[in-house]
């Protein structure tokens, strides 16, 4: 075996990469280790491209093995199943960073697999996956314009930290993943607590320095691997230069004419571009088209892209006629749906989101049972992108990776503005009803509106905008609020969300080499102006959160109790808490929290029921002292031949002897009362032997007058 192992220190943490020992039949494989977190990355590329494939069929898979953390998977089969949302998000991070770096004409199927083999609970694997994936390609003979690497940036006590540990992240106010090459940044995604645009640039510059070190480290590693010295040859495209020239000569100016019209309708623009293509194809016979039709489609797409970009850069005209910093028309509405706990419609141009809010209790929290995290999540945001939103008919195959990613970005944009004392489990669902660019940002805006409509007291409203970039002929333009076509034809998709005070989340994918920092700064400043414009539209719709929850929303009251009384509230086998829920028609949950306390949550749709449940729980947790001589009202718990036991206070009973129930003589307790009856009584004292409270009901009843014959009889006897 030709085993090669090298190490590098980044941010004070040592990373080692080994190759040549495991998975040697893959085209490239590496084992990466930081601390005691270990992962295996492998890559295999097909020798040739399949017929008719004109794109890169890249698949990135990431799997966390439960054995890595000494766990056994849950579920019936007790084995790793479909990817979790967390795994899907890591796959997307790696895919988005790698895909632009393969040669444009390389169309062989590439499968990259990353497996977490050991997890120490401190060194986070997601920050290492990009480095592992790129290193696996670097030690192979697969063509690649890398290497690439990723790092996470946190900020702890005001100091930036590269690849912070789990412990460090607990005190961090930012969480950003950034990927790049030696030359450029290619991808970033993260969340933060209202930072400025200049702080964002500083973070990117700091991350890029670490990325450069890791990329050079991979180049040094690859030099030690003979197979990586010469990349494989390939020829995955055939061309017809004559057809290419004819398409350009005939279609370029016509496509520019369509681009100049500034049509707001995507459908109308598509019709006009299709008409240009059809006009060109009309020159040929059916036999000729059978031979060259595939070439025409490829070259027409190239001509259309160049025409649109040229009109933007040279003539300053966008596809829909807007200025570069102009936002599409916006209309919004709240309280659109009955019954739901909050709702909003947000429409910007031809992109529309209908978002609903649902508020639930502790039992509604999402259970997360993964390798790196086990716990619950009380804020969920789900994004659905049905095919009708783009006028298409496609089969539904379950939740896509794209839907998971877009929903997560919107969630990260909103999570830090939720109230700190929020007792509810919150679920937002964004249904994209129309889409022509920036539907994730429409979700952020609609989510803000739905939260405020539902009476959730968010700290500040959040808006989002997608920025674009077109660089052509040494010139560039930055586009605000990009269309779907501008995203497809452009060089950057930069989504930024935030409040009036600063940025809360961002996501950037760059397709062009050499993005200068001054361009990035311009994009961020232009994004800020756009965000504030959209924020004004949100505030026009609803300025502040509604002061009250909607009538149909369940009410929740939560409070802390001493840890030692949790058992008394729950009771043997849950008897007391179950009885309380049944009596008061409420849902009661209790859990241990930090600080030696328990957190009780009571959820109800009825105010009287809520009050009754809270009162009873507080009486158990903070029991008042039973006072001798005081009067109480309580429930009969059980009947005995000698009397009945009555609840004085929750958890404290006493005995009303049969002789103390009524002034009249009683033969059987069953004749005068039953279990569950509420009676009023007086505390007479404690029995010295049993230590039970002695109670009397009869002393509170009027004493009956003695009959005349009884008095006469007593006088005669005297």
C-alpha positions as CSV (number, residue, x, y, z in Angstrom):
1,X,0.0,0.0,0.0
2,X,1.2,3.5,-0.8
3,X,-0.2,5.3,2.2
4,X,0.2,9.1,2.3
5,X,-0.8,11.2,5.3
6,X,-0.4,14.9,5.8
7,X,-1.6,17.4,8.5
8,X,-2.4,21.1,8.6
9,X,-3.4,23.4,11.4
10,X,-6.2,25.8,10.7
11,X,-7.6,28.1,13.4
12,X,-5.5,26.4,16.0
13,X,-7.0,23.0,15.2
14,X,-5.1,20.2,13.5
15,X,-6.6,18.4,10.5
16,X,-5.1,15.3,9.0
17,X,-5.8,13.6,5.6
18,X,-4.8,10.1,4.7
19,X,-5.1,8.3,1.4
20,X,-4.0,5.0,0.1
21,X,-5.4,2.8,2.9
22,X,-9.2,2.7,2.6
23,X,-11.5,2.3,-0.5
24,X,-8.7,2.0,-3.0
25,X,-10.9,0.9,-5.9
26,X,-12.6,4.3,-5.9
27,X,-11.0,6.9,-8.3
28,X,-10.1,8.9,-5.2
29,X,-10.6,8.4,-1.5
30,X,-9.4,10.1,1.7
31,X,-9.8,9.8,5.4
32,X,-10.0,13.1,7.1
33,X,-9.7,13.6,10.9
34,X,-10.0,16.6,13.3
35,X,-9.9,15.7,16.9
36,X,-11.7,12.4,17.1
37,X,-14.1,13.2,14.3
38,X,-13.3,11.0,11.3
39,X,-14.9,10.9,7.8
40,X,-14.3,8.9,4.6
41,X,-14.8,10.7,1.3
42,X,-14.8,8.8,-2.0
43,X,-15.3,9.8,-5.6
44,X,-15.9,7.7,-8.8
45,X,-16.4,9.1,-12.3
46,X,-17.7,7.1,-15.2
47,X,-15.2,6.6,-18.0
48,X,-17.4,8.1,-20.6
49,X,-20.5,10.3,-20.8
50,X,-23.9,8.7,-21.6
51,X,-25.5,9.6,-25.0
52,X,-27.6,12.7,-25.0
53,X,-26.2,14.0,-21.7
54,X,-25.3,17.7,-22.0
55,X,-24.8,18.5,-18.3
56,X,-22.7,17.3,-15.4
57,X,-24.6,14.4,-13.7
58,X,-23.0,15.0,-10.3
59,X,-24.4,13.3,-7.2
60,X,-23.2,14.2,-3.7
61,X,-24.2,11.9,-0.8
62,X,-23.5,12.4,2.8
63,X,-24.3,9.8,5.5
64,X,-23.8,10.0,9.2
65,X,-23.3,6.5,10.6
66,X,-24.9,6.1,14.0
67,X,-22.0,3.9,15.2
68,X,-19.9,7.0,14.8
69,X,-21.3,8.3,18.0
70,X,-21.9,5.0,19.7
71,X,-25.6,4.9,18.9
72,X,-28.1,2.5,17.4
73,X,-30.6,3.9,15.0
74,X,-34.2,4.1,16.0
75,X,-37.1,2.8,14.0
76,X,-38.3,-0.8,13.3
77,X,-35.3,-1.8,11.1
78,X,-32.6,-0.3,13.4
79,X,-30.5,0.8,10.4
80,X,-29.7,4.1,8.7
81,X,-32.6,5.0,6.3
82,X,-33.4,8.0,4.1
83,X,-31.2,11.1,4.6
84,X,-32.3,13.5,7.3
85,X,-32.9,17.1,6.5
86,X,-29.5,17.9,8.2
87,X,-27.7,15.4,5.9
88,X,-29.5,16.9,2.9
89,X,-28.4,20.4,3.8
90,X,-24.8,19.2,4.0
91,X,-25.0,17.5,0.6
92,X,-26.3,20.8,-0.9
93,X,-23.4,22.8,0.6
94,X,-20.8,20.5,-0.9
95,X,-22.7,20.2,-4.3
96,X,-23.1,23.9,-4.7
97,X,-19.4,24.5,-4.0
98,X,-18.1,21.7,-6.3
99,X,-20.4,21.8,-9.3
100,X,-19.1,25.1,-10.8
101,X,-15.5,23.9,-10.7
102,X,-15.8,21.0,-13.1
103,X,-15.1,21.7,-16.7
104,X,-18.1,23.0,-18.6
105,X,-17.8,20.3,-21.2
106,X,-17.3,17.4,-18.7
107,X,-20.5,15.3,-18.7
108,X,-19.4,11.9,-17.2
109,X,-21.5,10.8,-14.2
110,X,-19.7,11.6,-11.0
111,X,-20.7,10.2,-7.6
112,X,-19.1,11.6,-4.5
113,X,-19.9,9.9,-1.1
114,X,-18.9,11.2,2.3
115,X,-19.5,9.0,5.4
116,X,-19.1,10.2,9.0
117,X,-17.3,7.3,10.7
118,X,-16.5,8.8,14.1
119,X,-17.9,11.8,16.0
120,X,-16.4,13.2,19.2
121,X,-19.2,15.6,20.0
122,X,-17.0,18.7,19.6
123,X,-15.5,18.9,16.1
124,X,-18.4,19.5,13.7
125,X,-18.3,17.3,10.6
126,X,-20.3,19.6,8.3
127,X,-17.4,22.2,8.2
128,X,-15.0,19.5,7.0
129,X,-17.1,17.8,4.3
130,X,-16.1,20.3,1.6
131,X,-12.4,19.8,2.3
132,X,-12.8,16.0,2.4
133,X,-14.8,15.9,-0.9
134,X,-12.3,18.2,-2.7
135,X,-9.3,16.2,-1.4
136,X,-10.8,13.0,-2.7
137,X,-11.0,14.6,-6.2
138,X,-7.5,16.1,-5.9
139,X,-5.9,12.7,-5.4
140,X,-7.8,11.2,-8.4
141,X,-7.4,11.7,-12.1
142,X,-10.8,13.3,-12.5
143,X,-10.7,16.7,-14.3
144,X,-11.4,19.5,-11.9
145,X,-10.7,23.2,-11.7
146,X,-10.0,23.1,-8.0
147,X,-9.1,22.4,-5.4
148,X,-11.9,23.8,-3.2
149,X,-12.4,24.0,0.5
150,X,-15.0,25.1,3.1
151,X,-14.8,26.6,6.5
152,X,-17.2,27.7,9.2
153,X,-16.8,31.1,10.8
154,X,-18.2,31.9,14.3
155,X,-17.8,34.9,16.5
156,X,-17.2,34.2,20.2
157,X,-16.8,37.2,22.6
158,X,-16.3,39.5,19.6
159,X,-13.5,37.4,18.2
160,X,-13.8,35.5,14.9
161,X,-13.2,31.7,15.1
162,X,-12.4,29.4,12.2
163,X,-14.2,26.0,12.5
164,X,-15.4,26.6,16.0
165,X,-16.2,23.6,18.2
166,X,-19.7,22.7,19.4
167,X,-18.9,24.3,22.8
168,X,-17.6,27.5,21.1
169,X,-20.7,27.7,18.9
170,X,-23.0,27.9,22.0
171,X,-21.6,31.5,22.5
172,X,-21.4,32.5,18.9
173,X,-23.7,35.1,17.4
174,X,-22.9,34.1,13.8
175,X,-22.8,30.8,11.9
176,X,-21.5,31.0,8.3
177,X,-20.2,28.4,6.0
178,X,-18.0,29.7,3.2
179,X,-16.4,27.8,0.3
180,X,-13.9,28.9,-2.3
181,X,-10.8,28.2,-4.3
182,X,-7.3,29.8,-4.1
183,X,-8.6,32.6,-6.3
184,X,-12.3,33.1,-5.4
185,X,-15.2,32.6,-3.1
186,X,-17.8,30.3,-4.7
187,X,-20.4,29.7,-2.1
188,X,-21.6,31.0,1.3
189,X,-24.5,30.3,3.6
190,X,-25.2,31.3,7.1
191,X,-27.2,33.0,9.8
192,X,-26.3,35.9,12.1
193,X,-27.8,38.4,14.5
194,X,-28.3,41.6,12.5
195,X,-24.7,42.3,11.4
196,X,-23.6,45.0,9.0
197,X,-22.6,44.7,5.4
198,X,-19.0,45.6,6.3
199,X,-18.8,42.9,8.9
200,X,-20.0,40.4,6.3
201,X,-17.1,41.4,4.0
202,X,-14.6,41.1,6.9
203,X,-15.9,37.6,7.6
204,X,-15.6,36.5,4.0
205,X,-12.0,37.9,3.8
206,X,-11.0,36.0,6.9
207,X,-12.5,32.8,5.7
208,X,-10.8,33.1,2.4
209,X,-7.4,33.1,4.0
210,X,-8.1,29.8,5.7
211,X,-9.5,28.4,2.5
212,X,-6.4,29.3,0.5
213,X,-4.3,27.5,3.1
214,X,-6.4,24.4,2.8
215,X,-6.4,24.5,-1.0
216,X,-2.6,24.7,-1.1
217,X,-2.5,21.8,1.4
218,X,-4.5,19.7,-1.1
219,X,-2.2,20.6,-3.9
220,X,0.8,19.5,-1.9
221,X,-1.0,16.2,-1.0
222,X,-1.9,15.6,-4.7
223,X,1.8,15.9,-5.7
224,X,2.5,12.8,-3.6
225,X,0.0,10.7,-5.5
226,X,1.2,9.5,-8.9
227,X,-2.3,8.9,-10.4
228,X,-3.2,12.5,-9.7
229,X,-0.4,13.9,-11.8
230,X,-2.1,13.5,-15.1
231,X,-5.9,14.0,-15.4
232,X,-7.9,11.7,-17.7
233,X,-8.6,12.8,-21.2
234,X,-12.2,13.2,-22.3
235,X,-14.3,14.3,-25.2
236,X,-17.9,14.6,-24.1
237,X,-19.2,17.1,-26.7
238,X,-19.4,17.1,-30.5
239,X,-19.9,20.3,-32.3
240,X,-20.9,21.6,-35.7
241,X,-19.1,24.9,-36.3
242,X,-21.2,25.7,-39.4
243,X,-24.5,25.4,-37.5
244,X,-23.1,27.3,-34.6
245,X,-22.1,30.2,-36.9
246,X,-25.5,30.1,-38.6
247,X,-27.4,30.2,-35.3
248,X,-25.3,33.1,-34.1
249,X,-25.6,35.1,-37.3
250,X,-29.4,34.6,-37.6
251,X,-30.5,34.7,-34.0
252,X,-28.2,37.0,-32.0
253,X,-29.7,40.4,-33.1
254,X,-33.2,39.0,-33.0
255,X,-32.7,37.8,-29.4
256,X,-31.3,41.2,-28.5
257,X,-34.5,42.8,-29.9
258,X,-36.6,40.5,-27.6
259,X,-34.4,41.4,-24.6
260,X,-34.8,45.1,-25.3
261,X,-38.6,45.0,-25.2
262,X,-38.6,44.9,-21.4
263,X,-41.6,42.5,-21.1
264,X,-42.7,41.8,-17.6
265,X,-44.4,38.6,-18.5
266,X,-42.2,35.5,-18.5
267,X,-44.7,33.6,-20.7
268,X,-44.6,36.4,-23.4
269,X,-40.8,36.5,-23.4
270,X,-40.6,32.8,-23.8
271,X,-43.0,32.9,-26.7
272,X,-40.9,35.5,-28.5
273,X,-37.6,33.7,-27.9
274,X,-39.2,30.4,-29.1
275,X,-40.5,32.2,-32.2
276,X,-36.9,33.3,-33.1
277,X,-35.7,29.7,-32.7
278,X,-38.7,28.4,-34.8
279,X,-37.9,31.0,-37.5
280,X,-34.4,29.8,-37.8
281,X,-35.3,26.1,-37.9
282,X,-37.9,26.9,-40.7
283,X,-34.9,27.3,-43.1
284,X,-34.2,23.5,-43.0
285,X,-36.0,20.4,-44.2
286,X,-37.2,17.7,-41.8
287,X,-34.3,15.5,-42.9
288,X,-31.8,18.2,-42.2
289,X,-33.3,19.0,-38.8
290,X,-33.1,15.3,-37.9
291,X,-29.3,15.7,-38.1
292,X,-28.7,19.1,-36.6
293,X,-31.7,19.8,-34.3
294,X,-29.7,18.9,-31.2
295,X,-26.9,21.4,-32.2
296,X,-29.5,24.1,-32.8
297,X,-30.9,23.8,-29.3
298,X,-27.5,24.0,-27.6
299,X,-26.3,26.9,-29.7
300,X,-29.5,28.8,-29.5
301,X,-29.3,28.7,-25.7
302,X,-25.8,30.1,-25.9
303,X,-26.8,32.9,-28.3
304,X,-29.9,33.8,-26.2
305,X,-27.7,34.0,-23.0
306,X,-25.1,36.2,-24.7
307,X,-27.7,38.4,-26.2
308,X,-29.5,39.0,-23.0
309,X,-26.3,39.7,-21.1
310,X,-25.0,42.0,-23.8
311,X,-28.2,44.1,-23.7
312,X,-27.9,44.4,-19.9
313,X,-24.2,45.3,-19.8
314,X,-24.0,47.5,-23.0
315,X,-27.4,49.1,-23.0
316,X,-28.4,49.0,-19.4
317,X,-31.7,47.1,-20.0
318,X,-33.1,44.2,-18.0
319,X,-35.4,41.5,-19.4
320,X,-38.5,43.0,-17.8
321,X,-37.5,46.7,-18.4
322,X,-36.6,47.5,-14.8
323,X,-33.6,49.5,-13.6
324,X,-30.8,47.5,-12.1
325,X,-31.7,48.4,-8.6
326,X,-35.5,48.4,-9.1
327,X,-37.8,46.0,-7.2
328,X,-40.7,44.4,-8.9
329,X,-44.3,45.5,-7.9
330,X,-45.3,44.1,-4.5
331,X,-48.7,43.4,-2.9
332,X,-49.3,41.7,0.3
333,X,-52.3,40.6,2.5
334,X,-52.6,39.2,6.0
335,X,-55.5,37.3,7.7
336,X,-56.2,35.6,4.3
337,X,-57.4,32.3,5.7
338,X,-59.9,31.5,8.4
339,X,-59.3,28.9,11.1
340,X,-55.5,29.0,10.8
341,X,-53.5,30.7,13.5
342,X,-52.0,33.2,11.1
343,X,-51.7,33.6,7.3
344,X,-50.3,35.9,4.7
345,X,-50.0,36.3,0.9
346,X,-46.8,37.9,-0.4
347,X,-46.5,38.6,-4.1
348,X,-43.5,40.2,-5.8
349,X,-43.8,40.3,-9.6
350,X,-44.6,36.8,-10.8
351,X,-43.5,35.2,-7.5
352,X,-46.1,34.4,-4.8
353,X,-46.1,32.7,-1.4
354,X,-49.1,31.8,0.7
355,X,-47.8,31.1,4.2
356,X,-49.7,29.7,7.1
357,X,-48.8,29.8,10.8
358,X,-49.7,27.1,13.3
359,X,-49.0,27.4,17.0
360,X,-48.7,24.3,19.2
361,X,-47.5,23.1,22.5
362,X,-44.6,21.1,23.9
363,X,-46.0,17.8,22.5
364,X,-45.8,19.3,18.9
365,X,-42.1,19.9,18.9
366,X,-40.1,18.0,16.3
367,X,-38.0,15.2,17.6
368,X,-34.5,15.1,16.1
369,X,-32.7,11.8,16.6
370,X,-29.5,12.0,14.7
371,X,-25.8,11.2,15.1
372,X,-24.6,14.7,16.0
373,X,-27.7,15.9,17.8
374,X,-30.6,14.5,19.8
375,X,-33.3,16.7,21.0
376,X,-36.3,18.7,19.9
377,X,-37.0,21.7,17.7
378,X,-39.8,24.1,18.4
379,X,-39.5,26.3,15.2
380,X,-40.2,24.6,11.9
381,X,-40.5,26.2,8.4
382,X,-41.5,24.1,5.5
383,X,-41.3,25.2,1.9
384,X,-43.3,23.5,-0.9
385,X,-42.7,24.1,-4.6
386,X,-45.4,22.5,-6.7
387,X,-44.9,22.2,-10.4
388,X,-48.0,24.4,-11.2
389,X,-46.1,27.4,-9.7
390,X,-44.1,27.5,-13.0
391,X,-46.9,26.4,-15.3
392,X,-45.5,22.8,-15.5
393,X,-47.0,19.3,-15.1
394,X,-44.6,17.1,-13.3
395,X,-44.9,14.0,-11.1
396,X,-44.5,14.7,-7.3
397,X,-41.6,12.6,-5.9
398,X,-41.7,13.8,-2.3
399,X,-39.8,16.6,-0.7
400,X,-36.9,17.6,-2.9
401,X,-33.4,18.7,-1.7
402,X,-34.1,22.1,-3.1
403,X,-37.3,22.4,-1.0
404,X,-35.4,21.4,2.1
405,X,-32.6,23.9,1.3
406,X,-34.9,26.9,0.6
407,X,-37.0,26.2,3.7
408,X,-33.9,26.1,5.8
409,X,-32.7,29.4,4.5
410,X,-36.0,31.1,5.3
411,X,-36.0,29.5,8.8
412,X,-32.5,30.8,9.5
413,X,-33.6,34.3,8.4
414,X,-36.5,34.3,10.9
415,X,-35.3,32.3,13.9
416,X,-33.3,35.0,15.6
417,X,-36.2,37.5,15.7
418,X,-38.6,35.2,17.5
419,X,-39.4,36.3,21.1
420,X,-37.0,34.9,23.7
421,X,-39.9,33.9,26.0
422,X,-41.9,32.2,23.3
423,X,-43.8,29.2,24.8
424,X,-45.2,27.9,21.5
425,X,-44.0,25.4,19.0
426,X,-44.2,27.3,15.7
427,X,-44.7,25.9,12.3
428,X,-44.7,28.1,9.2
429,X,-45.6,26.5,5.8
430,X,-44.9,28.4,2.6
431,X,-46.8,27.3,-0.4
432,X,-45.2,28.7,-3.6
433,X,-48.2,29.4,-5.9
434,X,-46.2,31.3,-8.6
435,X,-42.5,31.4,-9.2
436,X,-40.3,33.6,-11.3
437,X,-37.2,34.0,-9.2
438,X,-36.5,34.5,-5.5
439,X,-39.3,32.3,-4.0
440,X,-37.2,31.6,-0.9
441,X,-37.1,35.4,-0.2
442,X,-40.9,35.6,-0.8
443,X,-41.1,32.9,1.9
444,X,-39.2,35.1,4.3
445,X,-41.5,38.1,3.7
446,X,-44.7,36.0,3.9
447,X,-43.4,34.3,7.0
448,X,-42.8,37.6,8.7
449,X,-46.3,38.7,7.8
450,X,-47.9,35.5,9.0
451,X,-46.1,35.6,12.3
452,X,-47.2,39.2,12.9
453,X,-50.8,38.4,11.8
454,X,-50.9,35.5,14.3
455,X,-49.8,37.7,17.2
456,X,-46.3,36.3,17.6
457,X,-44.3,39.2,19.1
458,X,-41.3,39.1,16.9
459,X,-38.4,41.5,17.7
460,X,-38.5,43.1,14.2
461,X,-39.9,42.3,10.7
462,X,-37.5,40.6,8.3
463,X,-37.4,41.0,4.5
464,X,-35.3,39.2,1.9
465,X,-34.0,39.9,-1.6
466,X,-32.1,37.9,-4.2
467,X,-29.2,39.7,-6.0
468,X,-27.7,38.9,-9.3
469,X,-24.5,39.7,-11.3
470,X,-23.8,39.8,-15.0
471,X,-20.1,40.2,-16.0
472,X,-19.5,40.5,-19.8
473,X,-16.7,42.0,-21.8
474,X,-14.8,43.3,-18.8
475,X,-17.9,45.1,-17.5
476,X,-20.4,44.1,-14.8
477,X,-23.8,45.0,-13.5
478,X,-25.4,44.1,-10.2
479,X,-29.1,43.2,-10.4
480,X,-31.6,43.6,-7.5
481,X,-34.6,41.2,-7.2
482,X,-33.6,38.9,-10.0
483,X,-35.9,37.0,-12.3
484,X,-35.7,33.3,-12.8
485,X,-34.1,33.9,-16.2
486,X,-31.6,36.4,-14.7
487,X,-30.6,33.7,-12.2
488,X,-30.2,31.1,-15.0
489,X,-28.3,33.5,-17.4
490,X,-26.3,35.4,-14.7
491,X,-23.2,34.8,-12.8
492,X,-24.3,35.1,-9.2
493,X,-27.3,34.3,-7.0
494,X,-26.9,36.2,-3.7
495,X,-29.8,36.0,-1.3
496,X,-29.7,38.4,1.7
497,X,-32.3,38.7,4.5
498,X,-32.4,41.1,7.4
499,X,-34.2,43.6,9.6
500,X,-33.7,47.4,9.4
501,X,-30.8,46.9,11.8
502,X,-28.8,44.3,9.9
503,X,-28.4,41.0,8.1
504,X,-30.0,37.8,9.6
505,X,-29.1,35.2,6.9
506,X,-27.5,34.9,3.5
507,X,-26.8,32.5,0.8
508,X,-24.5,33.0,-2.2
509,X,-23.6,30.9,-5.3
510,X,-21.1,32.4,-7.7
511,X,-20.5,31.0,-11.2
512,X,-17.9,33.5,-12.4
513,X,-14.2,33.5,-11.7
514,X,-12.6,36.5,-9.9
515,X,-15.4,38.3,-8.0
516,X,-13.6,41.5,-6.7
517,X,-14.5,42.6,-3.1
518,X,-15.7,46.0,-4.4
519,X,-18.3,44.2,-6.5
520,X,-19.4,42.2,-3.4
521,X,-19.6,45.4,-1.4
522,X,-21.7,47.0,-4.1
523,X,-24.0,44.0,-4.1
524,X,-24.4,44.1,-0.4
525,X,-25.2,47.8,-0.3
526,X,-27.6,47.5,-3.2
527,X,-29.2,44.5,-1.4
528,X,-29.6,46.6,1.7
529,X,-31.5,49.3,-0.2
530,X,-33.7,46.7,-1.7
531,X,-34.4,45.0,1.6
532,X,-35.5,48.3,3.2
533,X,-37.8,49.0,0.3
534,X,-39.4,45.6,0.7
535,X,-39.5,46.1,4.5
536,X,-41.5,49.3,3.9
537,X,-44.1,47.3,1.9
538,X,-44.3,44.8,4.8
539,X,-44.9,47.5,7.3
540,X,-47.6,49.1,5.1
541,X,-49.4,45.8,5.3
542,X,-49.0,45.3,9.0
543,X,-46.8,47.6,11.1
544,X,-46.4,45.6,14.3
545,X,-47.5,42.2,15.4
546,X,-51.2,41.9,16.4
547,X,-51.4,42.4,20.2
548,X,-53.5,39.3,20.7
549,X,-53.5,35.8,19.4
550,X,-56.4,34.8,17.2
551,X,-59.5,33.4,19.0
552,X,-58.9,29.9,17.5
553,X,-55.3,29.8,18.7
554,X,-54.7,27.6,21.8
555,X,-53.5,29.5,24.8
556,X,-50.3,28.4,26.7
557,X,-49.1,29.3,30.1
558,X,-45.7,28.2,31.2
559,X,-43.9,28.6,34.5
560,X,-41.0,27.0,36.4
561,X,-41.4,24.8,39.5
562,X,-38.8,23.3,41.9
563,X,-37.2,20.1,40.5
564,X,-38.2,18.2,43.6
565,X,-41.9,18.6,43.1
566,X,-42.0,17.3,39.5
567,X,-42.7,13.8,40.9
568,X,-45.6,15.1,43.0
569,X,-47.2,16.8,39.9
570,X,-46.8,13.7,37.7
571,X,-47.9,11.3,40.5
572,X,-47.4,7.5,40.6
573,X,-47.5,6.2,37.0
574,X,-48.7,9.7,35.8
575,X,-51.9,9.4,37.8
576,X,-52.1,12.9,39.1
577,X,-51.1,14.7,35.8
578,X,-53.5,12.5,33.8
579,X,-56.3,13.2,36.2
580,X,-55.6,17.0,36.0
581,X,-55.7,16.9,32.2
582,X,-59.0,15.0,32.2
583,X,-60.6,17.3,34.8
584,X,-59.5,20.6,33.2
585,X,-59.6,19.5,29.5
586,X,-56.0,20.7,29.1
587,X,-52.7,19.4,27.8
588,X,-50.0,19.6,30.5
589,X,-46.3,18.9,29.9
590,X,-43.4,19.1,32.3
591,X,-39.7,18.7,31.7
592,X,-36.5,19.2,33.6
593,X,-34.4,22.3,32.6
594,X,-31.1,23.8,33.7
595,X,-30.8,25.4,37.1
596,X,-32.5,22.6,39.1
597,X,-36.0,23.5,38.0
598,X,-38.9,22.0,36.0
599,X,-40.8,23.8,33.2
600,X,-44.5,23.3,33.3
601,X,-46.6,24.1,30.2
602,X,-50.4,24.2,30.1
603,X,-52.2,24.5,26.8
604,X,-56.0,25.0,26.6
605,X,-58.6,26.6,24.4
606,X,-60.7,27.7,27.4
607,X,-59.6,30.4,29.9
608,X,-61.4,28.8,32.9
609,X,-59.9,25.4,32.2
610,X,-56.5,27.0,31.9
611,X,-56.9,28.8,35.2
612,X,-58.1,25.7,37.0
613,X,-55.2,23.6,35.8
614,X,-52.6,26.3,36.6
615,X,-54.1,26.8,40.1
616,X,-54.0,23.1,40.9
617,X,-50.5,22.6,39.7
618,X,-49.3,25.7,41.6
619,X,-50.9,24.3,44.7
620,X,-49.0,21.1,44.3
621,X,-45.7,22.8,43.5
622,X,-46.1,25.6,46.1
623,X,-48.4,24.1,48.7
624,X,-50.1,26.5,51.1
625,X,-50.0,25.5,54.8
626,X,-53.1,23.8,56.1
627,X,-54.3,26.0,59.0
628,X,-56.1,24.5,62.0
629,X,-59.5,26.1,62.4
630,X,-59.7,27.3,58.8
631,X,-62.5,26.4,56.4
632,X,-61.8,24.7,53.0
633,X,-63.7,23.2,50.1
634,X,-62.5,19.9,48.6
635,X,-63.4,16.8,46.8
636,X,-64.3,13.5,48.4
637,X,-61.5,11.0,47.4
638,X,-62.8,7.8,49.0
639,X,-65.6,6.5,51.2
640,X,-65.0,4.2,54.2
641,X,-67.4,2.6,56.7
642,X,-66.2,5.1,59.4
643,X,-66.2,8.2,57.2
644,X,-64.7,9.8,54.1
645,X,-61.3,11.1,53.0
646,X,-61.4,14.6,51.5
647,X,-58.7,16.6,49.7
648,X,-57.9,19.7,51.7
649,X,-55.3,20.9,49.3
650,X,-53.7,19.1,46.3
651,X,-51.6,16.3,47.8
652,X,-53.1,16.7,51.3
653,X,-56.1,14.8,52.6
654,X,-58.1,14.6,55.8
655,X,-60.8,12.5,57.4
656,X,-64.4,13.5,58.0
657,X,-65.5,10.9,60.5
658,X,-69.0,9.6,60.0
659,X,-70.1,11.4,63.2
660,X,-68.8,14.7,61.9
661,X,-70.5,14.6,58.5
662,X,-74.1,15.5,59.6
663,X,-75.8,16.4,62.9
664,X,-78.2,13.5,62.2
665,X,-77.1,10.0,62.7
666,X,-75.8,8.3,59.5
667,X,-76.0,4.5,59.0
668,X,-73.9,4.4,55.8
669,X,-71.7,7.1,54.2
670,X,-73.1,6.0,50.8
671,X,-76.5,7.2,51.8
672,X,-75.4,10.8,52.1
673,X,-72.5,11.3,49.7
674,X,-70.3,9.7,46.9
675,X,-66.8,10.0,45.6
676,X,-66.2,13.2,43.7
677,X,-68.7,15.3,45.7
678,X,-67.4,18.7,46.7
679,X,-67.9,19.5,50.3
680,X,-67.1,22.4,52.6
681,X,-65.5,21.6,56.0
682,X,-63.4,22.9,58.9
683,X,-60.0,21.7,60.0
684,X,-60.3,20.6,63.6
685,X,-56.8,19.4,64.3
686,X,-54.5,16.4,63.7
687,X,-55.0,12.9,65.0
688,X,-52.0,12.3,67.3
689,X,-51.6,8.6,66.2
690,X,-52.3,8.7,62.4
691,X,-51.0,12.3,61.9
692,X,-54.0,12.8,59.6
693,X,-56.0,16.0,59.7
694,X,-59.4,15.7,61.4
695,X,-62.2,17.5,59.6
696,X,-65.7,18.3,60.4
697,X,-68.5,19.2,58.0
698,X,-71.3,19.4,60.6
699,X,-69.8,22.3,62.5
700,X,-70.5,24.4,59.5
701,X,-74.1,23.3,59.3
702,X,-76.9,24.9,61.4
703,X,-77.5,22.8,64.5
704,X,-81.1,21.4,64.4
705,X,-83.5,22.5,67.1
706,X,-84.3,19.9,69.7
707,X,-87.9,18.5,69.5
708,X,-90.3,19.4,72.5
709,X,-91.0,15.7,73.4
710,X,-87.2,15.1,73.7
711,X,-87.0,18.0,76.2
712,X,-90.1,16.8,78.2
713,X,-88.7,13.3,78.4
714,X,-85.4,14.6,79.7
715,X,-87.2,16.7,82.4
716,X,-89.2,13.7,83.6
717,X,-86.0,11.7,83.9
718,X,-84.4,14.5,85.9
